[in-house]
Amino acid sequence: MGDLERITARRSELDALAEELAKQQQEVQAEREELLVAERVLNRLAEQDRAEAESAVASSPAPARVAGRAVLLIPHRGEGLDEAALPGDYRKILAIVRAADRPVQVRTVGEELGLETAARGKLEPLRAKMTRLADRGWLHKRPDGRFTARR
């Protein structure tokens, strides 16, 4: 009978151990499922962040190098792009032209920007910027050389 009691006692120990292992296995499985859900959420958030970053890069001016100097390219006006895609000085020019109730000359915009307008040569960089805005569809350059904002 001693052997039978030892076998019964051992079976009882193994049954308790099996119950404890089953409980641990359920806890492990539940934690693995929680981690899987957390991983999916983090992947979605990372995709959203990546899409937002790509969108911001696409709408910002693209840097380029000309003669070894970094310059900003002015994007063509299109759907999905607003003034935020332009560098600050170009946004100021666009705001001045939009605020005017009639077509404006380069000299008028230069005065609004606080540039020296007495010498014609001082306005040429501004004229180039306004022409660039017109070429990209942000402004309209009239035949008389004045500019208006596009709607």
TORVEXTOR-137465 format. One record per residue: x negated, y, z negated of N, C-alpha, C in turn; residue number from 1; residue in three letters. Coordinates in steps of 0.02 Angstrom, whole numbers. Example, Ala and Ser with C-alpha at 12.3 -4.5 7.8 and 13.67 -1.06 7.14 Angstrom:
<rs>
<r <-660,-284,-390>,<-615,-225,-390>,<-660,-165,-390>,1,ALA>
<r <-642,-112,-354>,<-684,-53,-357>,<-645,2,-394>,2,SER>
</rs>
This chain:
<rs>
<r <-40,-59,0>,<0,0,0>,<-42,63,0>,1,MET>
<r <-99,60,-21>,<-142,118,-22>,<-156,144,48>,2,GLY>
<r <-163,97,95>,<-175,118,164>,<-114,153,193>,3,ASP>
<r <-56,125,178>,<6,154,204>,<18,224,176>,4,LEU>
<r <2,235,114>,<9,301,84>,<-39,351,115>,5,GLU>
<r <-101,329,129>,<-150,373,161>,<-127,391,232>,6,ARG>
<r <-100,342,267>,<-76,356,335>,<-18,405,332>,7,ILE>
<r <27,396,287>,<85,441,281>,<61,511,261>,8,THR>
<r <14,514,215>,<-12,579,194>,<-47,614,252>,9,ALA>
<r <-87,576,290>,<-122,605,347>,<-73,628,400>,10,ARG>
<r <-21,588,413>,<30,608,461>,<64,672,439>,11,ARG>
<r <76,678,375>,<108,738,347>,<62,798,357>,12,SER>
<r <-4,790,345>,<-52,844,357>,<-53,864,431>,13,GLU>
<r <-54,814,474>,<-56,828,546>,<8,862,570>,14,LEU>
<r <65,842,542>,<128,875,559>,<127,949,539>,15,ASP>
<r <102,963,480>,<97,1033,457>,<49,1072,501>,16,ALA>
<r <-8,1040,519>,<-56,1072,563>,<-26,1085,632>,17,LEU>
<r <13,1038,658>,<45,1046,723>,<95,1103,721>,18,ALA>
<r <132,1110,666>,<180,1165,659>,<143,1232,658>,19,GLU>
<r <88,1234,620>,<49,1296,617>,<19,1313,685>,20,GLU>
<r <-7,1264,720>,<-34,1276,787>,<20,1298,836>,21,LEU>
<r <79,1269,831>,<134,1289,875>,<153,1362,861>,22,ALA>
<r <154,1380,797>,<169,1449,779>,<116,1497,806>,23,LYS>
<r <52,1479,799>,<-3,1520,826>,<1,1525,901>,24,GLN>
<r <19,1469,934>,<25,1470,1006>,<80,1517,1028>,25,GLN>
<r <136,1519,993>,<190,1566,1009>,<168,1638,1000>,26,GLN>
<r <130,1651,946>,<105,1719,934>,<56,1739,989>,27,GLU>
<r <13,1693,1008>,<-36,1707,1062>,<1,1721,1127>,28,VAL>
<r <51,1680,1143>,<90,1689,1205>,<125,1756,1205>,29,GLN>
<r <155,1775,1148>,<190,1840,1143>,<141,1898,1153>,30,ALA>
<r <82,1893,1123>,<32,1946,1131>,<7,1949,1203>,31,GLU>
<r <-2,1892,1235>,<-23,1892,1305>,<29,1926,1349>,32,ARG>
<r <93,1914,1336>,<146,1946,1375>,<146,2021,1364>,33,GLU>
<r <134,2042,1301>,<130,2114,1287>,<71,2146,1324>,34,GLU>
<r <15,2111,1324>,<-44,2137,1360>,<-31,2141,1435>,35,LEU>
<r <4,2093,1462>,<21,2093,1533>,<63,2154,1550>,36,LEU>
<r <113,2169,1508>,<155,2228,1519>,<113,2291,1514>,37,VAL>
<r <70,2295,1463>,<28,2354,1454>,<-18,2364,1514>,38,ALA>
<r <-45,2309,1541>,<-89,2312,1599>,<-51,2339,1660>,39,GLU>
<r <10,2316,1669>,<51,2341,1725>,<64,2415,1718>,40,ARG>
<r <81,2437,1658>,<95,2508,1647>,<32,2549,1661>,41,VAL>
<r <-25,2527,1636>,<-87,2564,1648>,<-105,2566,1722>,42,LEU>
<r <-93,2512,1758>,<-107,2512,1830>,<-62,2561,1866>,43,ASN>
<r <2,2564,1847>,<48,2612,1878>,<26,2684,1864>,44,ARG>
<r <7,2697,1801>,<-16,2764,1784>,<-79,2782,1823>,45,LEU>
<r <-124,2735,1830>,<-186,2747,1867>,<-169,2762,1941>,46,ALA>
<r <-121,2725,1969>,<-101,2738,2038>,<-71,2807,2046>,47,GLU>
<r <-29,2827,1997>,<1,2893,2000>,<-53,2947,1994>,48,GLN>
<r <-101,2938,1948>,<-156,2986,1941>,<-196,2990,2005>,49,ASP>
<r <-210,2933,2035>,<-248,2931,2098>,<-210,2967,2153>,50,ARG>
<r <-144,2955,2157>,<-103,2988,2209>,<-101,3063,2198>,51,ALA>
<r <-95,3085,2135>,<-95,3156,2120>,<-162,3188,2137>,52,GLU>
<r <-215,3153,2121>,<-282,3179,2137>,<-292,3184,2212>,53,ALA>
<r <-270,3134,2249>,<-276,3135,2322>,<-234,3192,2351>,54,GLU>
<r <-175,3202,2322>,<-132,3256,2345>,<-164,3324,2332>,55,SER>
<r <-194,3331,2273>,<-228,3394,2257>,<-287,3407,2303>,56,ALA>
<r <-324,3354,2318>,<-381,3362,2364>,<-356,3380,2433>,57,VAL>
<r <-302,3348,2455>,<-276,3361,2522>,<-250,3432,2529>,58,ALA>
<r <-222,3460,2475>,<-194,3527,2480>,<-244,3582,2464>,59,SER>
<r <-302,3564,2438>,<-352,3615,2423>,<-397,3626,2484>,60,SER>
<r <-426,3684,2488>,<-471,3696,2544>,<-530,3647,2544>,61,PRO>
<r <-547,3624,2602>,<-601,3575,2607>,<-668,3611,2613>,62,ALA>
<r <-715,3594,2569>,<-780,3626,2574>,<-818,3601,2635>,63,PRO>
<r <-856,3645,2665>,<-898,3626,2722>,<-963,3664,2717>,64,ALA>
<r <-1011,3645,2757>,<-1075,3678,2756>,<-1088,3709,2825>,65,ARG>
<r <-1103,3773,2825>,<-1120,3808,2886>,<-1186,3844,2873>,66,VAL>
<r <-1235,3829,2914>,<-1302,3858,2908>,<-1330,3848,2837>,67,ALA>
<r <-1315,3789,2808>,<-1341,3773,2743>,<-1303,3803,2685>,68,GLY>
<r <-1251,3843,2699>,<-1211,3875,2646>,<-1144,3841,2641>,69,ARG>
<r <-1119,3834,2580>,<-1053,3805,2570>,<-1000,3857,2588>,70,ALA>
<r <-952,3838,2628>,<-896,3882,2646>,<-832,3843,2636>,71,VAL>
<r <-777,3879,2630>,<-712,3847,2623>,<-675,3851,2689>,72,LEU>
<r <-649,3796,2710>,<-609,3796,2771>,<-538,3815,2754>,73,LEU>
<r <-508,3855,2797>,<-439,3876,2787>,<-395,3825,2822>,74,ILE>
<r <-351,3792,2785>,<-309,3740,2817>,<-257,3771,2862>,75,PRO>
<r <-236,3734,2911>,<-181,3755,2954>,<-117,3752,2914>,76,HIS>
<r <-75,3801,2924>,<-11,3802,2889>,<32,3746,2917>,77,ARG>
<r <61,3708,2873>,<103,3653,2894>,<151,3634,2838>,78,GLY>
<r <192,3586,2852>,<240,3564,2802>,<202,3531,2744>,79,GLU>
<r <224,3546,2684>,<191,3518,2626>,<135,3561,2599>,80,GLY>
<r <114,3612,2637>,<61,3656,2614>,<91,3723,2596>,81,LEU>
<r <70,3750,2540>,<90,3818,2522>,<28,3860,2512>,82,ASP>
<r <38,3920,2488>,<-18,3967,2480>,<-72,3941,2433>,83,GLU>
<r <-54,3895,2388>,<-102,3869,2340>,<-160,3834,2375>,84,ALA>
<r <-150,3814,2437>,<-203,3780,2474>,<-257,3829,2498>,85,ALA>
<r <-243,3893,2492>,<-290,3944,2515>,<-336,3968,2458>,86,LEU>
<r <-397,3988,2475>,<-440,4019,2424>,<-409,4084,2398>,87,PRO>
<r <-430,4106,2340>,<-400,4164,2307>,<-398,4227,2348>,88,GLY>
<r <-453,4244,2382>,<-454,4306,2421>,<-406,4303,2480>,89,ASP>
<r <-397,4245,2509>,<-349,4238,2563>,<-277,4243,2537>,90,TYR>
<r <-265,4217,2477>,<-198,4223,2447>,<-181,4296,2434>,91,ARG>
<r <-232,4335,2412>,<-221,4406,2400>,<-203,4442,2465>,92,LYS>
<r <-239,4427,2517>,<-225,4458,2583>,<-154,4441,2604>,93,ILE>
<r <-136,4378,2598>,<-69,4356,2618>,<-15,4390,2577>,94,LEU>
<r <-27,4398,2512>,<22,4432,2468>,<31,4505,2488>,95,ALA>
<r <-24,4539,2505>,<-20,4609,2525>,<20,4616,2589>,96,ILE>
<r <7,4573,2637>,<43,4576,2701>,<117,4561,2690>,97,VAL>
<r <132,4512,2649>,<202,4494,2635>,<238,4551,2599>,98,ARG>
<r <203,4585,2555>,<235,4639,2516>,<251,4700,2560>,99,ALA>
<r <215,4707,2615>,<226,4765,2659>,<293,4757,2695>,100,ALA>
<r <328,4812,2704>,<393,4809,2738>,<387,4817,2813>,101,ASP>
<r <326,4822,2837>,<314,4830,2909>,<247,4800,2925>,102,ARG>
<r <229,4794,2989>,<163,4768,3008>,<108,4812,2979>,103,PRO>
<r <54,4781,2957>,<1,4818,2924>,<-64,4814,2964>,104,VAL>
<r <-104,4867,2957>,<-169,4869,2987>,<-219,4840,2938>,105,GLN>
<r <-276,4820,2963>,<-329,4793,2921>,<-350,4847,2870>,106,VAL>
<r <-353,4908,2891>,<-373,4963,2846>,<-326,4967,2786>,107,ARG>
<r <-261,4959,2796>,<-213,4962,2741>,<-225,4907,2691>,108,THR>
<r <-237,4847,2716>,<-252,4790,2672>,<-317,4803,2634>,109,VAL>
<r <-367,4830,2669>,<-431,4845,2637>,<-423,4896,2581>,110,GLY>
<r <-381,4946,2592>,<-368,4996,2539>,<-335,4963,2479>,111,GLU>
<r <-287,4918,2491>,<-254,4882,2436>,<-303,4839,2397>,112,GLU>
<r <-351,4812,2432>,<-401,4770,2400>,<-457,4809,2366>,113,LEU>
<r <-457,4876,2378>,<-509,4918,2348>,<-574,4918,2386>,114,GLY>
<r <-572,4901,2450>,<-633,4901,2491>,<-647,4972,2517>,115,LEU>
<r <-710,4984,2534>,<-728,5047,2565>,<-703,5045,2637>,116,GLU>
<r <-657,5089,2654>,<-626,5087,2721>,<-651,5143,2767>,117,THR>
<r <-695,5185,2743>,<-718,5241,2784>,<-760,5216,2843>,118,ALA>
<r <-802,5167,2832>,<-844,5140,2886>,<-811,5079,2916>,119,ALA>
<r <-804,5079,2982>,<-770,5025,3016>,<-804,4957,3003>,120,ARG>
<r <-870,4957,3001>,<-907,4895,2990>,<-891,4861,2924>,121,GLY>
<r <-869,4900,2875>,<-853,4871,2810>,<-789,4830,2812>,122,LYS>
<r <-747,4842,2862>,<-683,4807,2867>,<-687,4744,2911>,123,LEU>
<r <-743,4735,2945>,<-747,4678,2991>,<-741,4610,2957>,124,GLU>
<r <-772,4600,2898>,<-761,4535,2864>,<-688,4524,2847>,125,PRO>
<r <-653,4578,2826>,<-582,4572,2811>,<-542,4556,2875>,126,LEU>
<r <-559,4590,2929>,<-526,4577,2993>,<-535,4503,3013>,127,ARG>
<r <-595,4477,3002>,<-609,4407,3019>,<-566,4360,2977>,128,ALA>
<r <-558,4376,2913>,<-517,4334,2870>,<-444,4336,2891>,129,LYS>
<r <-420,4397,2908>,<-350,4403,2929>,<-338,4367,2996>,130,MET>
<r <-387,4372,3040>,<-381,4337,3104>,<-382,4262,3093>,131,THR>
<r <-424,4239,3047>,<-426,4168,3031>,<-358,4145,3004>,132,ARG>
<r <-328,4185,2961>,<-261,4168,2935>,<-210,4166,2992>,133,LEU>
<r <-217,4212,3039>,<-171,4212,3097>,<-183,4151,3141>,134,ALA>
<r <-245,4134,3152>,<-261,4075,3193>,<-235,4011,3162>,135,ASP>
<r <-231,4008,3095>,<-209,3947,3061>,<-134,3948,3047>,136,ARG>
<r <-99,4002,3069>,<-27,4003,3064>,<1,4036,3001>,137,GLY>
<r <-41,4065,2960>,<-18,4097,2898>,<7,4168,2912>,138,TRP>
<r <-24,4203,2958>,<-4,4270,2978>,<10,4271,3053>,139,LEU>
<r <41,4326,3075>,<51,4337,3146>,<13,4400,3165>,140,HIS>
<r <-31,4394,3215>,<-68,4453,3238>,<-32,4480,3299>,141,LYS>
<r <-11,4542,3294>,<25,4574,3349>,<-24,4600,3401>,142,ARG>
<r <-1,4611,3462>,<-45,4637,3515>,<-78,4703,3497>,143,PRO>
<r <-46,4743,3455>,<-75,4808,3436>,<-127,4801,3380>,144,ASP>
<r <-142,4739,3358>,<-193,4728,3307>,<-168,4728,3236>,145,GLY>
<r <-104,4742,3227>,<-77,4740,3159>,<-52,4670,3143>,146,ARG>
<r <-43,4657,3079>,<-25,4590,3056>,<42,4590,3019>,147,PHE>
<r <78,4535,3027>,<140,4524,2989>,<137,4454,2960>,148,THR>
<r <178,4444,2908>,<180,4377,2877>,<229,4333,2915>,149,ALA>
<r <211,4270,2922>,<257,4222,2953>,<307,4200,2902>,150,ARG>
<r <366,4187,2925>,<418,4163,2879>,<414,4089,2870>,151,ARG>
</rs>
